[in-house]
Amino acid sequence: MKEEIPNIINEPPAKNSLELRKKDEKYGFATLFLSGKQLPIAIKRGKGAVLEDLDGNKFIDFTSGIAVSNVGHCNPYVIDAAKKQMDNLIHISQHIAHYETHTMLKEKLAEITPGDLKRSFLCNSGGEAIEALIKVSKFYSERDAFLGFMGAFHGQSVAAMSLSASSSEWKFGFQPLLPCVYHVPYPYCYRCPFGEEYPGCSLQCMEFLHKFLDTVIHPYEIATIITEPIQGEKGAIVPPPEFLPELRKICDENDIIFALDEVQTGFGRTGKMFACEHFGVAPDLMALAKGIAGGFPLGALVGKEEILNQEMGHGSTFGGNPVSCAAALAAIDFILKEKLPERAEKLGKFAFNILNEVKEDTEIVGDLRGKGLLIGLEIVSDRDKKTPSGKLAEKIREVAMKNGVLMVGQFGKNNIRVIPPLVIPEELLEKGLNILCDAIKKVDSEVRK
Ligand SMILES: Cc1ncc(COP(=O)(O)O)c(C=O)c1O
Protein backbone atom coordinates (compact mmCIF):
# COMPACT_ATOMS: atom_id res chain seq x y z
CA MET A 1 0.00 0.00 0.00
CA LYS A 2 1.25 3.48 -0.85
CA GLU A 3 2.29 5.41 2.25
CA GLU A 4 0.44 8.64 2.95
CA ILE A 5 2.75 11.67 2.97
CA PRO A 6 3.08 13.55 5.23
CA ASN A 7 3.10 10.87 7.87
CA ILE A 8 3.43 12.20 11.40
CA ILE A 9 3.65 9.33 13.88
CA ASN A 10 5.34 11.13 16.79
CA GLU A 11 4.46 14.78 17.37
CA PRO A 12 7.47 16.80 16.23
CA PRO A 13 9.82 17.73 17.74
CA ALA A 14 9.90 14.17 19.15
CA LYS A 15 12.32 12.31 21.41
CA ASN A 16 15.17 11.35 19.06
CA SER A 17 15.24 14.74 17.40
CA LEU A 18 15.28 16.48 20.76
CA GLU A 19 18.10 14.29 22.04
CA LEU A 20 20.27 15.15 19.05
CA ARG A 21 19.37 18.81 19.45
CA LYS A 22 20.49 18.66 23.08
CA LYS A 23 23.91 17.40 21.97
CA ASP A 24 24.09 20.12 19.34
CA GLU A 25 23.27 22.67 22.01
CA LYS A 26 26.26 21.38 23.97
CA TYR A 27 28.78 21.06 21.14
CA GLY A 28 27.54 23.28 18.32
CA PHE A 29 27.99 26.92 17.43
CA ALA A 30 25.08 28.25 19.46
CA THR A 31 24.06 31.00 17.06
CA LEU A 32 22.35 28.48 14.76
CA PHE A 33 19.68 27.50 17.25
CA LEU A 34 19.67 30.70 19.30
CA SER A 35 18.60 32.60 16.17
CA GLY A 36 15.43 30.49 16.16
CA LYS A 37 15.84 29.90 12.44
CA GLN A 38 16.68 26.23 12.76
CA LEU A 39 13.73 23.84 13.08
CA PRO A 40 13.95 21.70 16.25
CA ILE A 41 13.92 18.41 14.32
CA ALA A 42 16.75 16.16 13.11
CA ILE A 43 16.59 14.86 9.54
CA LYS A 44 17.69 11.32 8.82
CA ARG A 45 16.99 10.92 5.12
CA GLY A 46 15.51 12.68 2.12
CA LYS A 47 14.02 11.44 -1.12
CA GLY A 48 12.57 13.73 -3.76
CA ALA A 49 10.42 16.24 -1.85
CA VAL A 50 10.08 14.14 1.30
CA LEU A 51 12.21 14.40 4.44
CA GLU A 52 12.18 11.89 7.29
CA ASP A 53 13.26 12.75 10.81
CA LEU A 54 14.92 10.56 13.44
CA ASP A 55 11.51 9.80 14.93
CA GLY A 56 10.07 8.31 11.76
CA ASN A 57 8.00 11.35 10.81
CA LYS A 58 7.81 12.06 7.08
CA PHE A 59 7.46 15.68 6.04
CA ILE A 60 6.76 17.49 2.79
CA ASP A 61 9.82 19.62 2.14
CA PHE A 62 9.09 23.24 1.26
CA THR A 63 12.69 24.29 1.97
CA SER A 64 14.91 22.38 -0.50
CA GLY A 65 17.58 22.93 2.17
CA ILE A 66 17.34 26.66 1.31
CA ALA A 67 16.80 26.43 -2.43
CA VAL A 68 19.47 23.80 -2.96
CA SER A 69 17.73 20.50 -3.74
CA ASN A 70 16.03 21.67 -6.94
CA VAL A 71 16.41 18.18 -8.48
CA GLY A 72 15.05 16.55 -5.30
CA HIS A 73 16.81 15.00 -2.34
CA CYS A 74 19.13 12.12 -3.23
CA ASN A 75 18.36 12.33 -6.93
CA PRO A 76 19.47 8.91 -8.29
CA TYR A 77 20.97 10.42 -11.45
CA VAL A 78 23.14 12.77 -9.37
CA ILE A 79 24.09 10.01 -6.91
CA ASP A 80 25.13 7.75 -9.75
CA ALA A 81 27.40 10.42 -11.27
CA ALA A 82 28.91 11.26 -7.87
CA LYS A 83 29.55 7.59 -7.03
CA LYS A 84 31.25 6.95 -10.37
CA GLN A 85 33.46 9.97 -9.77
CA MET A 86 34.26 8.82 -6.22
CA ASP A 87 35.56 5.51 -7.55
CA ASN A 88 38.10 7.41 -9.64
CA LEU A 89 39.11 10.66 -7.99
CA ILE A 90 37.77 12.51 -4.96
CA HIS A 91 40.31 15.30 -4.73
CA ILE A 92 43.31 16.74 -6.52
CA SER A 93 42.78 20.55 -6.30
CA GLN A 94 42.49 22.97 -9.19
CA HIS A 95 45.86 24.39 -8.13
CA ILE A 96 47.61 21.08 -8.79
CA ALA A 97 46.25 19.80 -12.07
CA HIS A 98 43.39 19.85 -14.57
CA TYR A 99 40.62 17.27 -14.25
CA GLU A 100 37.76 16.41 -16.52
CA THR A 101 34.66 17.21 -14.47
CA HIS A 102 36.07 20.66 -13.61
CA THR A 103 36.69 21.58 -17.25
CA MET A 104 33.42 20.05 -18.45
CA LEU A 105 31.42 21.98 -15.89
CA LYS A 106 33.01 25.30 -16.89
CA GLU A 107 32.19 24.51 -20.52
CA LYS A 108 28.60 23.66 -19.51
CA LEU A 109 28.20 26.91 -17.55
CA ALA A 110 29.38 28.91 -20.58
CA GLU A 111 26.72 27.10 -22.60
CA ILE A 112 23.73 27.54 -20.27
CA THR A 113 24.27 30.99 -18.76
CA PRO A 114 22.71 33.99 -20.54
CA GLY A 115 24.61 36.56 -22.58
CA ASP A 116 28.31 36.39 -23.02
CA LEU A 117 29.55 34.66 -19.87
CA LYS A 118 32.37 32.49 -21.09
CA ARG A 119 34.67 31.73 -18.15
CA SER A 120 34.16 30.44 -14.62
CA PHE A 121 35.97 30.15 -11.33
CA LEU A 122 34.70 27.25 -9.24
CA CYS A 123 34.52 27.39 -5.44
CA ASN A 124 32.50 25.80 -2.63
CA SER A 125 29.62 28.11 -1.79
CA GLY A 126 27.63 31.20 -2.66
CA GLY A 127 29.57 33.36 -0.24
CA GLU A 128 32.84 32.29 -1.84
CA ALA A 129 31.49 33.08 -5.30
CA ILE A 130 30.70 36.59 -4.01
CA GLU A 131 34.18 36.93 -2.49
CA ALA A 132 35.68 36.07 -5.87
CA LEU A 133 33.29 38.53 -7.52
CA ILE A 134 34.45 41.33 -5.22
CA LYS A 135 38.15 40.65 -5.81
CA VAL A 136 37.79 40.25 -9.58
CA SER A 137 35.72 43.45 -9.76
CA LYS A 138 38.34 45.51 -7.94
CA PHE A 139 41.26 44.04 -9.84
CA TYR A 140 39.69 44.38 -13.27
CA SER A 141 38.13 47.81 -12.90
CA GLU A 142 40.83 49.37 -10.70
CA ARG A 143 37.93 51.01 -8.84
CA ASP A 144 37.05 50.59 -5.17
CA ALA A 145 33.36 51.19 -4.66
CA PHE A 146 30.41 48.79 -4.78
CA LEU A 147 26.77 49.66 -5.01
CA GLY A 148 24.14 47.25 -3.76
CA PHE A 149 20.57 47.29 -2.51
CA MET A 150 18.75 47.38 0.79
CA GLY A 151 17.28 43.98 1.50
CA ALA A 152 20.06 42.14 -0.34
CA PHE A 153 21.71 39.02 0.99
CA HIS A 154 25.01 37.87 -0.49
CA GLY A 155 26.58 35.66 2.19
CA GLN A 156 28.20 35.50 5.60
CA SER A 157 31.89 36.24 5.01
CA VAL A 158 33.05 39.71 5.97
CA ALA A 159 33.15 40.94 2.37
CA ALA A 160 29.92 39.24 1.28
CA MET A 161 28.24 40.57 4.42
CA SER A 162 29.43 44.06 3.51
CA LEU A 163 27.42 43.88 0.28
CA SER A 164 24.38 42.55 2.14
CA ALA A 165 21.72 44.70 3.76
CA SER A 166 18.89 42.34 4.60
CA SER A 167 19.13 42.67 8.36
CA SER A 168 21.43 44.70 10.57
CA GLU A 169 21.32 41.76 13.02
CA TRP A 170 23.56 39.81 10.63
CA LYS A 171 26.11 42.62 10.84
CA PHE A 172 25.80 43.48 14.51
CA GLY A 173 29.18 43.34 16.24
CA PHE A 174 31.30 43.13 13.10
CA GLN A 175 31.75 46.74 12.01
CA PRO A 176 33.72 48.14 10.30
CA LEU A 177 33.10 45.95 7.28
CA LEU A 178 34.47 46.48 3.76
CA PRO A 179 34.78 50.23 3.00
CA CYS A 180 33.26 52.00 -0.02
CA VAL A 181 30.09 49.92 -0.12
CA TYR A 182 26.87 51.86 -0.72
CA HIS A 183 23.28 50.66 -0.47
CA VAL A 184 20.26 52.27 -2.07
CA PRO A 185 16.56 51.30 -1.80
CA TYR A 186 15.46 48.22 -3.72
CA PRO A 187 12.07 48.33 -5.42
CA TYR A 188 10.28 46.63 -2.54
CA CYS A 189 6.84 47.62 -3.78
CA TYR A 190 4.80 46.21 -0.87
CA ARG A 191 6.64 48.59 1.43
CA CYS A 192 7.74 51.22 -1.04
CA PRO A 193 10.47 53.30 0.66
CA PHE A 194 8.96 56.36 -1.05
CA GLY A 195 5.36 55.60 -0.07
CA GLU A 196 4.36 55.19 -3.72
CA GLU A 197 2.47 52.49 -5.56
CA TYR A 198 3.66 50.76 -8.72
CA PRO A 199 3.07 51.49 -11.59
CA GLY A 200 1.99 55.04 -10.76
CA CYS A 201 5.26 55.73 -8.95
CA SER A 202 7.36 56.68 -12.00
CA LEU A 203 10.00 54.50 -10.35
CA GLN A 204 11.08 56.82 -7.54
CA CYS A 205 13.70 54.24 -6.52
CA MET A 206 15.46 54.61 -9.86
CA GLU A 207 15.18 58.42 -9.58
CA PHE A 208 16.81 58.10 -6.18
CA LEU A 209 19.62 55.98 -7.61
CA HIS A 210 20.33 58.59 -10.28
CA LYS A 211 20.36 61.34 -7.62
CA PHE A 212 22.65 59.22 -5.49
CA LEU A 213 25.13 58.88 -8.36
CA ASP A 214 24.87 62.65 -8.92
CA THR A 215 25.51 63.62 -5.34
CA VAL A 216 27.07 60.86 -3.20
CA ILE A 217 29.41 58.75 -5.31
CA HIS A 218 30.57 59.36 -8.85
CA PRO A 219 29.71 56.41 -11.11
CA TYR A 220 33.31 56.29 -12.36
CA GLU A 221 34.37 55.26 -8.88
CA ILE A 222 32.02 52.29 -8.79
CA ALA A 223 33.55 48.97 -9.74
CA THR A 224 30.34 46.98 -9.64
CA ILE A 225 26.61 47.29 -9.15
CA ILE A 226 25.30 44.08 -7.66
CA THR A 227 21.80 42.80 -7.04
CA GLU A 228 19.82 39.60 -6.76
CA PRO A 229 17.37 39.58 -9.68
CA ILE A 230 14.71 38.61 -7.12
CA GLN A 231 15.59 39.17 -3.46
CA GLY A 232 15.54 35.73 -1.84
CA GLU A 233 16.35 35.95 1.86
CA LYS A 234 14.05 38.96 2.19
CA GLY A 235 11.14 36.82 1.02
CA ALA A 236 11.09 36.51 -2.79
CA ILE A 237 10.75 40.21 -3.64
CA VAL A 238 10.27 40.59 -7.38
CA PRO A 239 11.25 43.99 -8.79
CA PRO A 240 9.22 45.76 -11.51
CA PRO A 241 10.26 44.81 -15.07
CA GLU A 242 12.11 48.11 -15.62
CA PHE A 243 14.56 47.64 -12.73
CA LEU A 244 17.23 45.31 -14.13
CA PRO A 245 17.26 46.85 -17.64
CA GLU A 246 17.77 50.29 -16.05
CA LEU A 247 20.69 49.01 -13.97
CA ARG A 248 22.18 47.41 -17.08
CA LYS A 249 21.91 50.80 -18.84
CA ILE A 250 23.57 52.71 -15.97
CA CYS A 251 26.42 50.19 -15.93
CA ASP A 252 26.92 50.35 -19.70
CA GLU A 253 26.95 54.16 -19.70
CA ASN A 254 29.53 54.36 -16.91
CA ASP A 255 31.73 51.35 -17.53
CA ILE A 256 30.52 49.72 -14.34
CA ILE A 257 30.44 45.94 -14.00
CA PHE A 258 26.87 44.69 -13.75
CA ALA A 259 26.80 41.70 -11.41
CA LEU A 260 23.91 39.43 -10.56
CA ASP A 261 23.73 37.15 -7.57
CA GLU A 262 21.74 34.16 -8.84
CA VAL A 263 22.82 31.96 -5.93
CA GLN A 264 19.22 31.45 -4.77
CA THR A 265 17.35 32.15 -8.01
CA GLY A 266 19.42 30.04 -10.42
CA PHE A 267 18.95 26.57 -11.88
CA GLY A 268 15.27 26.67 -12.69
CA ARG A 269 13.97 27.88 -9.35
CA THR A 270 11.98 30.85 -10.66
CA GLY A 271 10.62 29.33 -13.86
CA LYS A 272 13.64 30.14 -16.03
CA MET A 273 17.09 28.60 -15.84
CA PHE A 274 18.27 31.98 -14.45
CA ALA A 275 15.94 34.64 -13.07
CA CYS A 276 17.50 37.47 -15.12
CA GLU A 277 15.98 35.82 -18.20
CA HIS A 278 12.56 37.01 -16.99
CA PHE A 279 13.82 40.56 -17.43
CA GLY A 280 15.68 40.21 -20.72
CA VAL A 281 19.08 41.23 -19.34
CA ALA A 282 22.40 39.47 -18.93
CA PRO A 283 25.09 40.48 -16.43
CA ASP A 284 28.87 40.80 -16.79
CA LEU A 285 29.45 38.65 -13.71
CA MET A 286 27.15 36.11 -12.12
CA ALA A 287 27.47 34.33 -8.77
CA LEU A 288 26.05 30.80 -8.58
CA ALA A 289 25.76 28.09 -5.93
CA LYS A 290 22.88 26.36 -4.07
CA GLY A 291 20.94 24.48 -6.79
CA ILE A 292 23.98 23.96 -9.00
CA ALA A 293 24.99 20.47 -7.84
CA GLY A 294 21.91 18.69 -6.52
CA GLY A 295 22.95 19.13 -2.89
CA PHE A 296 26.74 18.83 -3.18
CA PRO A 297 28.70 21.92 -2.09
CA LEU A 298 29.74 24.02 -5.05
CA GLY A 299 29.83 27.67 -6.07
CA ALA A 300 30.78 29.41 -9.28
CA LEU A 301 31.66 32.87 -10.43
CA VAL A 302 30.82 33.08 -14.12
CA GLY A 303 31.94 36.07 -16.16
CA LYS A 304 32.73 37.71 -19.45
CA GLU A 305 35.93 36.80 -21.24
CA GLU A 306 37.66 40.14 -20.63
CA ILE A 307 36.89 40.20 -16.89
CA LEU A 308 37.95 36.67 -16.01
CA ASN A 309 40.86 36.46 -18.45
CA GLN A 310 43.40 38.01 -16.06
CA GLU A 311 46.12 36.91 -13.70
CA MET A 312 45.44 37.87 -10.09
CA GLY A 313 45.74 36.38 -6.64
CA HIS A 314 42.84 34.05 -6.03
CA GLY A 315 42.08 30.35 -5.63
CA SER A 316 40.66 27.60 -3.45
CA THR A 317 42.03 24.18 -2.48
CA PHE A 318 38.66 22.42 -2.49
CA GLY A 319 36.91 24.71 -4.99
CA GLY A 320 35.27 22.78 -7.82
CA ASN A 321 35.84 19.43 -6.15
CA PRO A 322 35.71 16.55 -8.71
CA VAL A 323 32.70 14.91 -7.03
CA SER A 324 30.74 18.17 -6.74
CA CYS A 325 31.49 18.95 -10.39
CA ALA A 326 30.30 15.49 -11.49
CA ALA A 327 27.15 15.99 -9.43
CA ALA A 328 26.65 19.45 -10.98
CA LEU A 329 26.98 18.10 -14.52
CA ALA A 330 24.37 15.45 -13.71
CA ALA A 331 22.08 17.93 -11.93
CA ILE A 332 22.21 20.43 -14.82
CA ASP A 333 21.59 17.64 -17.29
CA PHE A 334 18.59 16.51 -15.23
CA ILE A 335 17.20 20.07 -14.95
CA LEU A 336 17.39 20.48 -18.73
CA LYS A 337 16.13 17.01 -19.63
CA GLU A 338 13.20 17.13 -17.22
CA LYS A 339 12.43 20.76 -18.14
CA LEU A 340 12.43 21.77 -14.47
CA PRO A 341 12.28 25.54 -15.16
CA GLU A 342 9.02 25.07 -17.08
CA ARG A 343 7.77 22.79 -14.32
CA ALA A 344 8.61 25.43 -11.69
CA GLU A 345 6.66 28.01 -13.64
CA LYS A 346 3.60 25.79 -13.97
CA LEU A 347 3.63 24.63 -10.35
CA GLY A 348 4.31 28.18 -9.18
CA LYS A 349 1.08 29.38 -10.83
CA PHE A 350 -0.79 26.48 -9.24
CA ALA A 351 0.64 27.37 -5.81
CA PHE A 352 -0.17 31.07 -6.21
CA ASN A 353 -3.83 30.29 -6.90
CA ILE A 354 -4.11 28.30 -3.67
CA LEU A 355 -2.15 30.80 -1.58
CA ASN A 356 -4.08 33.73 -3.01
CA GLU A 357 -7.27 32.23 -1.61
CA VAL A 358 -5.85 32.02 1.90
CA LYS A 359 -4.60 35.57 1.56
CA GLU A 360 -8.15 36.69 0.76
CA ASP A 361 -9.74 34.52 3.46
CA THR A 362 -7.50 35.66 6.32
CA GLU A 363 -6.12 38.93 7.66
CA ILE A 364 -2.51 38.05 8.34
CA VAL A 365 -0.98 37.52 4.90
CA GLY A 366 0.16 41.02 3.98
CA ASP A 367 1.90 40.15 0.75
CA LEU A 368 2.19 37.09 -1.47
CA ARG A 369 4.89 37.28 -4.11
CA GLY A 370 7.59 35.47 -6.01
CA LYS A 371 8.16 33.67 -9.27
CA GLY A 372 8.05 29.97 -10.09
CA LEU A 373 8.72 27.97 -6.95
CA LEU A 374 10.40 30.81 -5.07
CA ILE A 375 7.41 32.10 -3.15
CA GLY A 376 7.32 34.52 -0.23
CA LEU A 377 4.56 35.34 2.23
CA GLU A 378 4.83 38.38 4.41
CA ILE A 379 2.96 37.93 7.68
CA VAL A 380 1.41 40.93 9.40
CA SER A 381 -0.64 41.45 12.54
CA ASP A 382 -2.55 44.37 10.99
CA ARG A 383 -3.06 44.27 7.23
CA ASP A 384 -4.00 47.93 6.87
CA LYS A 385 -0.98 49.14 8.79
CA LYS A 386 1.21 46.34 7.34
CA THR A 387 2.57 45.69 10.85
CA PRO A 388 5.24 42.98 10.49
CA SER A 389 4.86 40.03 12.84
CA GLY A 390 7.81 37.66 13.15
CA LYS A 391 5.93 35.97 15.99
CA LEU A 392 2.96 35.02 13.82
CA ALA A 393 5.27 33.89 11.02
CA GLU A 394 7.11 31.60 13.44
CA LYS A 395 3.81 30.29 14.79
CA ILE A 396 2.65 29.41 11.26
CA ARG A 397 5.94 27.64 10.59
CA GLU A 398 5.57 25.69 13.83
CA VAL A 399 1.96 24.62 13.19
CA ALA A 400 2.84 23.59 9.61
CA MET A 401 5.82 21.58 10.90
CA LYS A 402 3.66 19.74 13.42
CA ASN A 403 1.31 18.84 10.58
CA GLY A 404 4.06 17.70 8.26
CA VAL A 405 5.32 20.65 6.19
CA LEU A 406 8.76 22.26 6.58
CA MET A 407 9.36 25.86 5.54
CA VAL A 408 12.11 28.49 5.59
CA GLY A 409 11.89 31.48 7.92
CA GLN A 410 14.24 34.44 8.24
CA PHE A 411 16.03 35.24 11.46
CA GLY A 412 12.84 35.92 13.45
CA LYS A 413 11.50 38.21 10.73
CA ASN A 414 8.01 38.11 9.27
CA ASN A 415 8.51 36.33 6.00
CA ILE A 416 8.04 32.67 5.17
CA ARG A 417 9.38 31.11 2.02
CA VAL A 418 7.86 28.23 0.09
CA ILE A 419 10.76 26.66 -1.85
CA PRO A 420 10.00 23.01 -2.61
CA PRO A 421 12.19 20.81 -4.80
CA LEU A 422 11.20 21.43 -8.41
CA VAL A 423 10.45 17.72 -8.84
CA ILE A 424 7.69 17.75 -6.23
CA PRO A 425 4.62 15.86 -7.50
CA GLU A 426 1.62 18.13 -7.98
CA GLU A 427 -0.53 16.20 -5.45
CA LEU A 428 2.17 16.54 -2.80
CA LEU A 429 2.53 20.25 -3.49
CA GLU A 430 -1.23 20.65 -3.17
CA LYS A 431 -1.29 18.70 0.10
CA GLY A 432 1.56 20.76 1.52
CA LEU A 433 -0.09 24.02 0.48
CA ASN A 434 -3.35 22.96 2.10
CA ILE A 435 -1.48 22.21 5.34
CA LEU A 436 0.19 25.62 5.12
CA CYS A 437 -3.18 27.30 4.45
CA ASP A 438 -4.72 25.51 7.45
CA ALA A 439 -1.80 26.69 9.60
CA ILE A 440 -2.36 30.28 8.43
CA LYS A 441 -6.10 30.01 9.13
CA LYS A 442 -5.48 28.57 12.59
CA VAL A 443 -3.06 31.34 13.54
CA ASP A 444 -5.36 33.94 11.98
CA SER A 445 -8.35 32.76 14.02
CA GLU A 446 -6.27 32.80 17.22
CA VAL A 447 -5.28 36.42 16.54
CA ARG A 448 -8.89 37.42 16.00
CA LYS A 449 -10.16 35.75 19.21
C1 LIG B 1 21.34 35.37 -2.91
C2 LIG B 1 22.36 34.68 -2.05
N1 LIG B 1 23.67 34.95 -2.23
C3 LIG B 1 24.61 34.36 -1.48
C4 LIG B 1 24.29 33.45 -0.50
C5 LIG B 1 25.36 32.80 0.30
O1 LIG B 1 25.50 31.48 -0.08
P1 LIG B 1 26.23 30.43 0.89
O2 LIG B 1 25.39 30.26 2.09
O3 LIG B 1 26.34 29.19 0.03
O4 LIG B 1 27.57 31.01 1.20
C6 LIG B 1 22.94 33.15 -0.27
C7 LIG B 1 22.56 32.23 0.79
O5 LIG B 1 21.44 32.13 1.24
C8 LIG B 1 21.95 33.78 -1.05
O6 LIG B 1 20.65 33.55 -0.88
The ligand as a Gaussian input file, in Angstrom:
#p B3LYP/6-31G(d) Opt

LIG

0 1
 C       21.341000      35.372000      -2.909000
 C       22.359000      34.681000      -2.050000
 N       23.665000      34.953000      -2.230000
 C       24.614000      34.362000      -1.483000
 C       24.289000      33.453000      -0.504000
 C       25.359000      32.802000       0.300000
 O       25.498000      31.476000      -0.079000
 P       26.234000      30.429000       0.888000
 O       25.390000      30.264000       2.095000
 O       26.339000      29.190000       0.033000
 O       27.568000      31.012000       1.196000
 C       22.942000      33.154000      -0.274000
 C       22.557000      32.229000       0.795000
 O       21.445000      32.131000       1.241000
 C       21.950000      33.781000      -1.053000
 O       20.647000      33.546000      -0.875000

